[in-house]
Amino acid sequence: MRIVGLYSFNGGAENVQKNYPDLLVEVKQVIAGVNAEDHKTKKSEEKTMLGKMLYSPSSLNGAFKEQFQVHGWASLRVKCEYPTEYYIDGYVPTRKKHQRKSEFREMDFIKRKLGVEVQFGKYSFMVYNVAAKMTIFSNLGFINAGIEIVPVKQLVHDMSTGVSYFEQFIWDLKNRGVSDIDIPVLIIGIDS
């Protein structure tokens, strides 16, 4: 795959280039090491593109995971202890058997306090990664800056409907603005 777009959110590009130049080289190597055509394995069942071969997000994610692991990056799960003291008196959840044994938040890849998320999902996940998850992992002391890797619109044309893309994501971030709790994030747009 190749990098075709860069966006510096809250000084992300400058921060990553200054503090993690060697890790940015590794991220670029990871992206170049993923052959998108190997992951065009999903046969569409959608009416508008019935039978068309599409890129599989889960297969692409697996390829990125393999590449990042080769370079010594690791995912990190943080256990969540959800508060119950805010329930109104007398409320007791009844679906305990359906609740997970352990709730968590996970960052795709971390190395030397640089966090990376690879997102081939819906728009809300991209925004959550940058505007919430990366801030949380920073507040917990695990990362100081982040990189979000997302497809550009051209690549999304060969994926299932509903997958968000770089151009839409950047428009929203620019119009949202930067909050005082946001961390520096470099947004990378990729294509096949």
Backbone as a printed PyTorch tensor [residue, N CA C, xyz], in Angstrom:
tensor([[[  0.8510,  -1.1660,   0.0000],
         [  0.0000,   0.0000,   0.0000],
         [  0.9000,   1.2320,   0.0000]],

        [[  0.2790,   2.3690,  -0.2580],
         [  1.0820,   3.5880,  -0.3100],
         [  0.3800,   4.7360,   0.3960]],

        [[  1.1930,   5.6510,   0.9070],
         [  0.6800,   6.8470,   1.5700],
         [  0.3550,   7.8660,   0.4920]],

        [[ -0.8900,   8.3690,   0.5190],
         [ -1.2880,   9.3780,  -0.4730],
         [ -1.8380,  10.6460,   0.1780]],

        [[ -1.9810,  10.6490,   1.5110],
         [ -2.4720,  11.8250,   2.2080],
         [ -1.9260,  11.9130,   3.6100]],

        [[ -1.6360,  13.1330,   4.0620],
         [ -1.1550,  13.3810,   5.4200],
         [ -1.9040,  14.5770,   5.9870]],

        [[ -2.3320,  14.4550,   7.2470],
         [ -2.9760,  15.5790,   7.9210],
         [ -2.4440,  15.6450,   9.3470]],

        [[ -2.0330,  16.8210,   9.7380],
         [ -1.4710,  17.0440,  11.0590],
         [ -2.5490,  17.5920,  11.9800]],

        [[ -3.0530,  16.7510,  12.8640],
         [ -4.0600,  17.1780,  13.8350],
         [ -3.3490,  17.5690,  15.1220]],

        [[ -3.5600,  18.8000,  15.5640],
         [ -2.9560,  19.3220,  16.7890],
         [ -1.4270,  19.1760,  16.7800]],

        [[ -0.8280,  19.4670,  15.6350],
         [  0.6300,  19.3960,  15.5310],
         [  1.1690,  17.9780,  15.4540]],

        [[  0.3330,  17.0280,  15.0630],
         [  0.7450,  15.6230,  15.0410],
         [  1.9130,  15.3160,  14.1300]],

        [[  1.9050,  15.8560,  12.9120],
         [  2.9910,  15.5670,  11.9690],
         [  4.3250,  16.0810,  12.5140]],

        [[  4.3040,  17.2950,  13.0160],
         [  5.5280,  17.8990,  13.5600],
         [  6.0220,  17.1290,  14.7880]],

        [[  5.1040,  16.7560,  15.6730],
         [  5.4560,  16.0280,  16.8820],
         [  6.0720,  14.6700,  16.5600]],

        [[  5.4220,  13.9300,  15.6620],
         [  5.9210,  12.5970,  15.3140],
         [  7.2630,  12.6970,  14.6100]],

        [[  7.4010,  13.6460,  13.6740],
         [  8.6660,  13.8070,  12.9560],
         [  9.8000,  14.1960,  13.9080]],

        [[  9.5110,  15.0550,  14.8750],
         [ 10.5440,  15.5130,  15.8200],
         [ 10.9120,  14.4450,  16.8410]],

        [[  9.8960,  13.7970,  17.4410],
         [ 10.1390,  12.8850,  18.5610],
         [ 10.2540,  11.4140,  18.1900]],

        [[  9.7560,  11.0440,  17.0220],
         [  9.7360,   9.6250,  16.6440],
         [ 10.1200,   9.4240,  15.1720]],

        [[ 11.1620,  10.0790,  14.6760],
         [ 11.4680,   9.9560,  13.2430],
         [ 11.7400,   8.5140,  12.8140]],

        [[ 12.4060,   7.7430,  13.6660],
         [ 12.6970,   6.3460,  13.3360],
         [ 11.4260,   5.5000,  13.3280]],

        [[ 10.4880,   5.8050,  14.2210],
         [  9.2320,   5.0510,  14.2560],
         [  8.3450,   5.4210,  13.0670]],

        [[  8.4230,   6.6720,  12.6270],
         [  7.6800,   7.0710,  11.4330],
         [  8.2100,   6.3090,  10.2110]],

        [[  9.5140,   6.1100,  10.1480],
         [ 10.0900,   5.2980,   9.0690],
         [  9.5190,   3.8830,   9.1320]],

        [[  9.4340,   3.3140,  10.3260],
         [  8.8660,   1.9650,  10.4760],
         [  7.4040,   1.9230,  10.0350]],

        [[  6.6260,   2.9220,  10.4070],
         [  5.2180,   2.9630,  10.0040],
         [  5.1170,   3.0050,   8.4800]],

        [[  5.9610,   3.7880,   7.8490],
         [  5.9730,   3.8540,   6.3820],
         [  6.3640,   2.5050,   5.7810]],

        [[  7.3100,   1.8000,   6.4100],
         [  7.7060,   0.4700,   5.9410],
         [  6.5580,  -0.5250,   6.0910]],

        [[  5.8380,  -0.4350,   7.1960],
         [  4.6850,  -1.3160,   7.4230],
         [  3.6520,  -1.1110,   6.3180]],

        [[  3.3130,   0.1420,   6.0500],
         [  2.3080,   0.4490,   5.0230],
         [  2.7640,  -0.0860,   3.6640]],

        [[  4.0180,   0.1590,   3.3130],
         [  4.5490,  -0.3110,   2.0270],
         [  4.6020,  -1.8360,   1.9680]],

        [[  4.6960,  -2.4820,   3.1220],
         [  4.7870,  -3.9420,   3.1850],
         [  3.4640,  -4.6800,   3.0500]],

        [[  2.3650,  -3.9430,   3.0150],
         [  1.0500,  -4.5820,   2.8600],
         [  0.6400,  -4.4990,   1.3930]],

        [[  0.4620,  -5.6550,   0.7620],
         [  0.0090,  -5.7180,  -0.6250],
         [ -1.5080,  -5.8060,  -0.6210]],

        [[ -2.1630,  -4.7100,  -0.9380],
         [ -3.6250,  -4.6450,  -0.8680],
         [ -4.2920,  -5.7060,  -1.7220]],

        [[ -3.7340,  -6.0030,  -2.8750],
         [ -4.3770,  -6.9590,  -3.7870],
         [ -4.4970,  -8.3510,  -3.1750]],

        [[ -3.6140,  -8.6910,  -2.2520],
         [ -3.7050,  -9.9810,  -1.5550],
         [ -4.9520, -10.0630,  -0.6700]],

        [[ -5.5820,  -8.9140,  -0.4180],
         [ -6.7000,  -8.8510,   0.5210],
         [ -8.0150,  -8.4750,  -0.1580]],

        [[ -8.0390,  -8.5930,  -1.4650],
         [ -9.2750,  -8.3680,  -2.2260],
         [ -9.9790,  -9.7220,  -2.3210]],

        [[-10.4960, -10.1550,  -1.1720],
         [-10.9950, -11.5240,  -1.0260],
         [-12.4640, -11.6090,  -0.6350]],

        [[-13.1130, -10.4690,  -0.5130],
         [-14.5000, -10.4440,  -0.0440],
         [-15.4410, -10.2750,  -1.2410]],

        [[-16.3020, -11.2680,  -1.4650],
         [-17.2730, -11.1970,  -2.5610],
         [-18.5090, -10.4700,  -2.0610]],

        [[-18.8300,  -9.3590,  -2.7130],
         [-19.9370,  -8.5170,  -2.2680],
         [-21.2870,  -9.1980,  -2.4490]],

        [[-22.1320,  -9.0200,  -1.4520],
         [-23.5200,  -9.4720,  -1.5160],
         [-24.4690,  -8.2760,  -1.5270]],

        [[-23.9030,  -7.0740,  -1.6260],
         [-24.7020,  -5.8590,  -1.6520],
         [-25.3110,  -5.6630,  -3.0420]],

        [[-26.5470,  -5.1920,  -3.0870],
         [-27.2670,  -5.0260,  -4.3600],
         [-26.5190,  -4.1550,  -5.3550]],

        [[-25.8910,  -3.0900,  -4.8580],
         [-25.2460,  -2.1420,  -5.7670],
         [-23.9250,  -2.6520,  -6.3440]],

        [[-23.3670,  -3.7150,  -5.7720],
         [-22.1120,  -4.2690,  -6.2970],
         [-22.0690,  -5.7870,  -6.1340]],

        [[-23.1580,  -6.4240,  -6.4270],
         [-23.3140,  -7.8680,  -6.2870],
         [-22.2180,  -8.6270,  -7.0470]],

        [[-21.5240,  -9.4880,  -6.3300],
         [-20.4920, -10.3270,  -6.9280],
         [-19.1310,  -9.6750,  -7.0940]],

        [[-19.0340,  -8.3770,  -6.8820],
         [-17.7620,  -7.6630,  -7.0350],
         [-16.7990,  -8.0790,  -5.9230]],

        [[-15.5470,  -8.2640,  -6.2680],
         [-14.5320,  -8.5890,  -5.2680],
         [-14.0720,  -7.2960,  -4.5840]],

        [[-14.0920,  -7.3200,  -3.2620],
         [-13.7780,  -6.1490,  -2.4480],
         [-12.6070,  -6.4410,  -1.5200]],

        [[-11.9870,  -5.3650,  -1.0380],
         [-10.9580,  -5.5170,  -0.0170],
         [-11.6160,  -5.9220,   1.2910]],

        [[-11.0390,  -6.8840,   1.9670],
         [-11.5450,  -7.3580,   3.2460],
         [-10.8820,  -6.5830,   4.3850]],

        [[-11.6570,  -5.7950,   5.1400],
         [-11.0560,  -5.0560,   6.2580],
         [-10.3590,  -5.9610,   7.2780]],

        [[-10.9560,  -7.1040,   7.5920],
         [-10.3320,  -7.9830,   8.5880],
         [ -9.0250,  -8.5670,   8.0650]],

        [[ -8.9770,  -8.8900,   6.7840],
         [ -7.7450,  -9.4060,   6.1990],
         [ -6.6660,  -8.3150,   6.1530]],

        [[ -7.0560,  -7.1010,   5.7740],
         [ -6.1010,  -5.9810,   5.7760],
         [ -5.5720,  -5.7110,   7.1890]],

        [[ -6.4760,  -5.7290,   8.1690],
         [ -6.0410,  -5.5190,   9.5560],
         [ -5.0370,  -6.5900,   9.9820]],

        [[ -5.2840,  -7.8330,   9.5860],
         [ -4.3560,  -8.9160,   9.9200],
         [ -2.9830,  -8.6910,   9.3080]],

        [[ -2.9630,  -8.2040,   8.0680],
         [ -1.6840,  -7.9260,   7.4000],
         [ -0.9270,  -6.8030,   8.1060]],

        [[ -1.6500,  -5.7640,   8.5080],
         [ -1.0040,  -4.6750,   9.2480],
         [ -0.4660,  -5.1850,  10.5810]],

        [[ -1.2310,  -6.0160,  11.2460],
         [ -0.7910,  -6.5650,  12.5350],
         [  0.5080,  -7.3530,  12.3670]],

        [[  0.5660,  -8.2010,  11.3470],
         [  1.7880,  -8.9670,  11.0860],
         [  2.9790,  -8.0420,  10.8610]],

        [[  2.7840,  -7.0220,  10.0270],
         [  3.8690,  -6.0990,   9.7000],
         [  4.3390,  -5.3100,  10.9250]],

        [[  3.3800,  -4.8150,  11.7330],
         [  3.7700,  -4.0590,  12.9220],
         [  4.5090,  -4.9550,  13.9220]],

        [[  4.0650,  -6.1890,  14.0690],
         [  4.7270,  -7.1000,  15.0070],
         [  6.1640,  -7.3910,  14.5930]],

        [[  6.4150,  -7.4840,  13.2890],
         [  7.7740,  -7.7000,  12.7850],
         [  8.6970,  -6.5880,  13.2750]],

        [[  8.1660,  -5.3820,  13.3970],
         [  8.9550,  -4.2210,  13.8320],
         [  8.9020,  -4.0080,  15.3530]],

        [[  8.3170,  -4.9310,  16.0890],
         [  8.3330,  -4.8540,  17.5480],
         [  7.2350,  -4.0160,  18.1780]],

        [[  6.1920,  -3.6820,  17.4180],
         [  5.0530,  -2.9560,  17.9640],
         [  4.1180,  -3.9640,  18.6190]],

        [[  3.4110,  -3.5400,  19.6500],
         [  2.4890,  -4.4480,  20.3430],
         [  1.1810,  -3.7320,  20.6610]],

        [[  0.1150,  -4.4930,  20.6990],
         [ -1.1660,  -3.9220,  21.1210],
         [ -1.1860,  -3.8600,  22.6470]],

        [[ -2.0730,  -3.0350,  23.1700],
         [ -2.1940,  -2.8960,  24.6220],
         [ -3.6570,  -2.8290,  24.9990]],

        [[ -4.0580,  -3.7010,  25.8980],
         [ -5.4160,  -3.6870,  26.4340],
         [ -5.3860,  -3.1360,  27.8540]],

        [[ -6.3340,  -2.2460,  28.1170],
         [ -6.4770,  -1.6750,  29.4470],
         [ -7.8290,  -2.1280,  29.9890]],

        [[ -7.8110,  -2.7670,  31.1360],
         [ -9.0490,  -3.2380,  31.7470],
         [ -9.8760,  -2.0480,  32.2260]],

        [[-11.1700,  -2.1190,  31.9840],
         [-12.0830,  -1.0440,  32.3940],
         [-12.8640,  -1.4770,  33.6310]],

        [[-12.8100,  -0.6760,  34.6470],
         [-13.6230,  -0.8830,  35.8440],
         [-14.7360,   0.1500,  35.7900]],

        [[-15.9030,  -0.2680,  35.3230],
         [-16.9970,   0.6860,  35.1390],
         [-17.6590,   1.0260,  36.4690]],

        [[-17.9370,   2.3100,  36.6800],
         [-18.5680,   2.7290,  37.9350],
         [-20.0300,   2.2970,  38.0020]],

        [[-20.4600,   1.9540,  39.1900],
         [-21.8750,   1.6170,  39.3970],
         [-22.5230,   2.5700,  40.3960]],

        [[-21.7270,   3.4560,  40.9900],
         [-22.2650,   4.3480,  42.0130],
         [-23.1950,   5.4140,  41.4460]],

        [[-23.2980,   5.5010,  40.1330],
         [-24.1730,   6.5010,  39.5280],
         [-25.5560,   5.9550,  39.1820]],

        [[-25.7580,   4.6710,  39.4220],
         [-27.0960,   4.1150,  39.2340],
         [-28.0460,   4.7350,  40.2540]],

        [[-29.2730,   4.9000,  39.8620],
         [-30.3020,   5.4120,  40.7710],
         [-30.6360,   4.3240,  41.7810]],

        [[-30.8610,   4.7340,  43.0310],
         [-31.1660,   3.7700,  44.1100],
         [-32.1970,   2.7460,  43.6630]],

        [[-31.8920,   1.5040,  43.9170],
         [-32.8210,   0.4210,  43.6130],
         [-32.5820,  -0.2250,  42.2580]],

        [[-31.7740,   0.3990,  41.3930],
         [-31.5330,  -0.2000,  40.0730],
         [-30.4660,  -1.2780,  40.1870]],

        [[-30.8000,  -2.4720,  39.6620],
         [-29.8480,  -3.5810,  39.6100],
         [-29.9220,  -4.1810,  38.2040]],

        [[-28.8090,  -4.2020,  37.4700],
         [-28.8400,  -4.8020,  36.1330],
         [-29.2350,  -6.2680,  36.2090]],

        [[-30.0760,  -6.7140,  35.2740],
         [-30.5620,  -8.0970,  35.3240],
         [-29.8870,  -9.0100,  34.3170]],

        [[-29.1250,  -8.4890,  33.4000],
         [-28.5370,  -9.3190,  32.3460],
         [-27.0750,  -9.6590,  32.6320]],

        [[-26.7760, -10.0680,  33.8100],
         [-25.3910, -10.3620,  34.1730],
         [-24.8080, -11.5120,  33.3660]],

        [[-25.6310, -12.4980,  33.0080],
         [-25.0880, -13.6440,  32.2830],
         [-24.6290, -13.2690,  30.8670]],

        [[-25.1090, -12.1430,  30.3460],
         [-24.7090, -11.7190,  29.0130],
         [-23.5620, -10.7100,  29.0400]],

        [[-23.1600, -10.2770,  30.2110],
         [-22.0830,  -9.3030,  30.3040],
         [-20.7380, -10.0000,  30.1360]],

        [[-19.7870,  -9.2930,  29.5540],
         [-18.4400,  -9.8290,  29.3960],
         [-17.7870,  -9.9710,  30.7560]],

        [[-16.8740, -10.9420,  30.8390],
         [-16.1410, -11.1330,  32.0900],
         [-15.1820,  -9.9850,  32.3380]],

        [[-14.6380,  -9.4440,  31.2620],
         [-13.6770,  -8.3550,  31.4130],
         [-13.8860,  -7.3360,  30.2990]],

        [[-14.1890,  -6.1260,  30.6640],
         [-14.3280,  -5.0380,  29.7030],
         [-12.9600,  -4.3760,  29.5540]],

        [[-12.6620,  -3.9010,  28.3310],
         [-11.3520,  -3.3020,  28.1000],
         [-11.4060,  -2.3090,  26.9520]],

        [[-10.3560,  -1.5010,  26.8480],
         [-10.0810,  -0.6580,  25.7020],
         [ -8.7300,  -1.1270,  25.1730]],

        [[ -8.5770,  -1.0680,  23.8670],
         [ -7.3460,  -1.5800,  23.2660],
         [ -6.8070,  -0.6030,  22.2260]],

        [[ -5.5090,  -0.3900,  22.2790],
         [ -4.8070,   0.3890,  21.2610],
         [ -4.1630,  -0.6330,  20.3310]],

        [[ -4.3250,  -0.4320,  19.0150],
         [ -3.8070,  -1.4010,  18.0480],
         [ -2.3180,  -1.6580,  18.2290]],

        [[ -1.5170,  -0.5830,  18.2490],
         [ -0.0680,  -0.7480,  18.3260],
         [  0.5450,   0.4080,  19.1130]],

        [[  1.5080,   0.0580,  19.9710],
         [  2.2380,   1.0740,  20.7350],
         [  3.7130,   0.6940,  20.7480]],

        [[  4.5450,   1.7160,  20.6030],
         [  5.9870,   1.5380,  20.7450],
         [  6.5590,   2.8580,  21.2190]],

        [[  7.2990,   2.8190,  22.3370],
         [  7.9440,   4.0120,  22.9010],
         [  7.0000,   5.2170,  23.0000]],

        [[  5.7940,   4.9580,  23.4800],
         [  4.7830,   5.9840,  23.7490],
         [  4.2200,   6.6560,  22.4900]],

        [[  4.3420,   5.9800,  21.3480],
         [  3.6540,   6.4010,  20.1340],
         [  2.5840,   5.3540,  19.8490]],

        [[  1.3310,   5.7950,  19.7810],
         [  0.2220,   4.8790,  19.5300],
         [ -0.2060,   4.9360,  18.0720]],

        [[ -0.5670,   3.7750,  17.5280],
         [ -1.0340,   3.6980,  16.1430],
         [ -2.3500,   2.9350,  16.1010]],

        [[ -3.3040,   3.5020,  15.3750],
         [ -4.5800,   2.8340,  15.1060],
         [ -4.7200,   2.7020,  13.5950]],

        [[ -5.1430,   1.5230,  13.1380],
         [ -5.4430,   1.2700,  11.7320],
         [ -6.9460,   1.0790,  11.6550]],

        [[ -7.6210,   1.8940,  10.8360],
         [ -9.0880,   1.8660,  10.8490],
         [ -9.6700,   1.7270,   9.4390]],

        [[-10.3330,   0.5990,   9.2130],
         [-11.0710,   0.3550,   7.9770],
         [-12.5510,   0.2140,   8.2820]],

        [[-13.0170,   0.9340,   9.2840],
         [-14.4040,   0.8090,   9.7120],
         [-15.2140,   2.0580,   9.4650]],

        [[-16.2660,   2.1580,  10.1980],
         [-17.1950,   3.2730,  10.0610],
         [-16.5730,   4.5550,  10.6110]],

        [[-17.1320,   5.6690,  10.1750],
         [-16.6600,   6.9930,  10.5440],
         [-16.5250,   7.1700,  12.0570]],

        [[-17.5290,   6.6880,  12.7880],
         [-17.5310,   6.9100,  14.2380],
         [-16.3020,   6.3190,  14.9110]],

        [[-15.7560,   5.2300,  14.3710],
         [-14.5660,   4.6240,  14.9660],
         [-13.3340,   5.4950,  14.7510]],

        [[-13.2430,   6.1360,  13.6000],
         [-12.1060,   7.0260,  13.3370],
         [-12.1140,   8.1930,  14.3230]],

        [[-13.2690,   8.8070,  14.4650],
         [-13.3920,   9.9430,  15.3800],
         [-13.1260,   9.4980,  16.8130]],

        [[-13.6800,   8.3480,  17.2060],
         [-13.4620,   7.8440,  18.5600],
         [-11.9670,   7.6400,  18.8210]],

        [[-11.2610,   7.0400,  17.8580],
         [ -9.8320,   6.7810,  18.0500],
         [ -9.0650,   8.0610,  18.3750]],

        [[ -9.2940,   9.1140,  17.5950],
         [ -8.5190,  10.3500,  17.7430],
         [ -9.0440,  11.2300,  18.8770]],

        [[-10.3560,  11.3610,  18.9780],
         [-10.9290,  12.3110,  19.9320],
         [-11.1870,  11.7150,  21.3200]],

        [[-11.1150,  10.3980,  21.4670],
         [-11.3630,   9.8010,  22.7800],
         [-10.2800,   8.7910,  23.1680]],

        [[-10.1410,   7.7210,  22.3900],
         [ -9.2340,   6.6390,  22.7920],
         [ -7.7960,   7.1070,  22.9830]],

        [[ -7.2770,   7.8770,  22.0200],
         [ -5.8830,   8.3180,  22.1440],
         [ -5.7070,   9.2530,  23.3370]],

        [[ -6.6960,  10.0720,  23.6110],
         [ -6.6390,  10.9410,  24.7890],
         [ -6.6360,  10.1090,  26.0650]],

        [[ -7.4830,   9.0870,  26.1130],
         [ -7.5340,   8.2060,  27.2870],
         [ -6.1920,   7.5160,  27.4980]],

        [[ -5.6170,   6.9380,  26.4390],
         [ -4.3330,   6.2440,  26.5780],
         [ -3.2120,   7.2160,  26.9390]],

        [[ -3.3310,   8.4670,  26.5050],
         [ -2.3680,   9.4810,  26.9160],
         [ -2.5370,   9.8120,  28.4020]],

        [[ -3.7780,  10.0070,  28.8280],
         [ -4.0410,  10.3070,  30.2350],
         [ -3.5740,   9.1810,  31.1530]],

        [[ -3.6160,   7.9510,  30.6620],
         [ -3.1600,   6.7990,  31.4460],
         [ -1.6380,   6.6270,  31.3850]],

        [[ -0.9560,   7.4650,  30.5940],
         [  0.5010,   7.4420,  30.5400],
         [  1.1000,   6.4710,  29.5360]],

        [[  0.3040,   5.9290,  28.6150],
         [  0.8160,   4.9410,  27.6760],
         [  1.3240,   5.5490,  26.3690]],

        [[  0.7590,   6.6800,  25.9470],
         [  1.2020,   7.3190,  24.7050],
         [  1.3170,   8.8260,  24.8970]],

        [[  2.1450,   9.4420,  24.0570],
         [  2.2750,  10.9000,  24.0400],
         [  1.7510,  11.5090,  22.7440]],

        [[  1.7060,  10.6850,  21.6940],
         [  1.2380,  11.1290,  20.3810],
         [  0.6780,   9.9090,  19.6610]],

        [[ -0.0260,  10.1710,  18.5370],
         [ -0.6390,   9.0630,  17.8260],
         [ -0.5450,   9.2050,  16.3220]],

        [[ -0.7860,   8.0660,  15.6660],
         [ -0.9140,   7.9990,  14.2120],
         [ -2.1800,   7.2150,  13.9270]],

        [[ -3.0120,   7.7580,  13.0560],
         [ -4.2360,   7.0810,  12.6220],
         [ -4.0850,   6.8000,  11.1300]],

        [[ -4.1470,   5.5190,  10.7430],
         [ -4.0120,   5.1070,   9.3510],
         [ -5.3950,   4.7420,   8.8280]],

        [[ -5.8310,   5.4410,   7.7620],
         [ -7.1820,   5.2510,   7.2230],
         [ -7.1430,   5.2180,   5.6890]],

        [[ -8.1440,   4.5860,   5.0740],
         [ -8.1890,   4.5720,   3.6040],
         [ -8.6480,   5.9130,   3.0570]],

        [[ -8.2080,   6.2270,   1.8320],
         [ -8.7420,   7.3940,   1.1330],
         [ -9.9890,   6.9590,   0.3720]],

        [[-10.7390,   7.9300,  -0.1140],
         [-12.0020,   7.6400,  -0.7950],
         [-11.8180,   6.6880,  -1.9750]],

        [[-10.7510,   6.8480,  -2.7320],
         [-10.4860,   5.9760,  -3.8820],
         [-10.4360,   4.5050,  -3.4590]],

        [[ -9.7770,   4.1960,  -2.3490],
         [ -9.6810,   2.8200,  -1.8640],
         [-11.0350,   2.3090,  -1.3800]],

        [[-11.8070,   3.1800,  -0.7620],
         [-13.1130,   2.8010,  -0.2010],
         [-14.0950,   2.3810,  -1.2970]],

        [[-13.8780,   2.8540,  -2.5310],
         [-14.7470,   2.4310,  -3.6350],
         [-14.7160,   0.9190,  -3.8320]],

        [[-13.6450,   0.2670,  -3.3770],
         [-13.5260,  -1.1860,  -3.4990],
         [-13.6470,  -1.8670,  -2.1430]],

        [[-14.4790,  -1.2790,  -1.2770],
         [-14.7690,  -1.8710,   0.0350],
         [-16.2810,  -1.8410,   0.2330]],

        [[-16.7590,  -2.5450,   1.2500],
         [-18.1910,  -2.5520,   1.5490],
         [-18.6740,  -1.1410,   1.8520]],

        [[-19.9690,  -0.9000,   1.6420],
         [-20.5110,   0.4230,   1.9420],
         [-20.4210,   0.6820,   3.4430]],

        [[-20.2880,   1.9420,   3.7800],
         [-20.2360,   2.3280,   5.1870],
         [-18.8450,   2.5680,   5.7200]],

        [[-17.8140,   2.1740,   4.9750],
         [-16.4460,   2.4130,   5.4300],
         [-16.1320,   3.8960,   5.2110]],

        [[-15.5950,   4.5160,   6.2210],
         [-15.2680,   5.9320,   6.1270],
         [-13.9130,   6.1100,   5.4610]],

        [[-13.5760,   7.3830,   5.1930],
         [-12.3510,   7.6370,   4.4610],
         [-11.7000,   8.9500,   4.9040]],

        [[-10.4380,   9.0510,   4.5420],
         [ -9.5430,  10.1430,   4.9140],
         [-10.1600,  11.5240,   4.6780]],

        [[-10.6730,  11.7570,   3.4760],
         [-11.1580,  13.0840,   3.1180],
         [-12.3130,  13.5230,   4.0260]],

        [[-13.2510,  12.6320,   4.2910],
         [-14.3890,  12.9250,   5.1690],
         [-13.9110,  13.1760,   6.6030]],

        [[-13.0130,  12.3270,   7.0480],
         [-12.4610,  12.4080,   8.3920],
         [-11.7390,  13.7350,   8.6120]],

        [[-10.9270,  14.1500,   7.6400],
         [-10.1860,  15.3990,   7.7660],
         [-11.1370,  16.5930,   7.7870]],

        [[-12.1530,  16.5870,   6.9210],
         [-13.1270,  17.6770,   6.9030],
         [-13.7520,  17.8400,   8.2840]],

        [[-14.1460,  16.7180,   8.8710],
         [-14.7780,  16.7780,  10.1890],
         [-13.8110,  17.2680,  11.2680]],

        [[-12.5850,  16.7740,  11.2540],
         [-11.6160,  17.2190,  12.2570],
         [-11.3220,  18.7110,  12.1180]],

        [[-11.1680,  19.1920,  10.8720],
         [-10.9090,  20.6180,  10.6570],
         [-12.0650,  21.4750,  11.1620]],

        [[-13.2790,  21.0220,  10.9250],
         [-14.4440,  21.8010,  11.3410],
         [-14.7920,  21.6170,  12.8100]],

        [[-14.3430,  20.5340,  13.4220],
         [-14.5070,  20.3290,  14.8600],
         [-13.5730,  21.2540,  15.6210]],

        [[-12.3420,  21.3700,  15.1120],
         [-11.3250,  22.1410,  15.8120],
         [-10.5900,  21.2780,  16.8200]],

        [[ -9.6250,  21.8910,  17.4850],
         [ -8.7970,  21.1870,  18.4580],
         [ -9.2250,  21.6000,  19.8570]],

        [[ -9.3480,  20.6080,  20.7250],
         [ -9.6930,  20.8520,  22.1260],
         [ -8.4110,  20.8390,  22.9530]],

        [[ -8.4620,  21.4250,  24.1450],
         [ -7.2670,  21.4550,  24.9940],
         [ -6.8810,  20.0750,  25.5170]],

        [[ -7.7340,  19.0590,  25.3610],
         [ -7.3710,  17.7080,  25.8050],
         [ -6.8610,  16.8300,  24.6650]],

        [[ -6.9580,  17.2950,  23.4110],
         [ -6.5140,  16.5050,  22.2700],
         [ -4.9970,  16.3620,  22.2630]],

        [[ -4.5310,  15.1680,  21.8660],
         [ -3.1010,  14.9550,  21.7360],
         [ -2.7000,  15.1190,  20.2710]],

        [[ -1.3970,  15.2720,  19.9950],
         [ -0.9570,  15.3800,  18.5990],
         [ -1.1580,  14.0460,  17.8630]],

        [[ -1.7990,  14.1080,  16.7060],
         [ -2.0550,  12.8920,  15.9200],
         [ -1.7620,  13.1800,  14.4520]],

        [[ -0.9860,  12.3090,  13.8410],
         [ -0.7330,  12.3490,  12.4140],
         [ -1.7410,  11.4020,  11.7560]],

        [[ -2.5530,  11.9310,  10.8490],
         [ -3.5230,  11.1240,  10.1180],
         [ -2.8940,  10.7840,   8.7720]],

        [[ -2.8320,   9.4900,   8.4570],
         [ -2.2380,   9.0190,   7.2000],
         [ -3.3180,   8.3900,   6.3400]],

        [[ -3.4820,   8.9080,   5.1340],
         [ -4.4180,   8.3490,   4.1700],
         [ -3.6900,   7.4040,   3.2410]],

        [[ -4.2260,   6.1850,   3.0630],
         [ -3.5570,   5.1850,   2.2370],
         [ -4.4480,   4.7200,   1.0900]],

        [[ -3.7870,   4.2380,   0.0320],
         [ -4.4690,   3.6570,  -1.1290],
         [ -3.7010,   2.4050,  -1.5490]],

        [[ -4.3310,   1.6350,  -2.4230],
         [ -3.6930,   0.3790,  -2.8820],
         [ -2.6080,   0.6740,  -3.9120]]])
